[in-house]
Amino acid sequence: MNYFLKANKNLFTYLLIILIVIPIFGFNFFISIVGNILLLLFLIPLLFLILVFIGFNFYKSKINTCSNCGSISLGLSETCMNCGANLENISKNNQLDKKPSESTIEVKAEEVK
């Protein structure tokens, strides 16, 4: 019997804790703990995906394409690294002060007979 207690000390300790804690707190306590752990295991990756999505959209808004050579830059420099063209004009064109009619395409509907 003494060997059994030494060999399974961790199992015996956990069983003793469970047998003491279950009557005091009840099964609802353990169900809520397991539910919260599973909720965290689901929500932490979801939160990570949301942060990645926000970061991707942040960097996507900083990307500028040179109108002269077509190279892509992160918008940290004022000139194109490839051809040396001025990129400030590009960032001014991307602002939201444009009229909607300048950036939309007019489409006329025709009836098909």
Residue pairs with C-beta under 8 A, 6 or more apart in sequence:
5 12
21 29
22 30
59 74
62 74
62 75
62 76
63 72
63 73
63 74
63 75
64 72
64 73
64 74
64 75
64 87
64 90
64 91
64 94
65 71
65 72
65 90
66 72
66 73
66 80
66 82
66 83
66 85
66 87
66 90
67 85
67 89
67 90
68 80
68 83
68 85
69 80
69 82
69 83
69 85
71 80
71 81
71 82
71 83
73 80
73 81
73 87
75 87
75 91
77 87
78 86
78 87
78 88
79 85
79 86
79 87
80 86
80 87
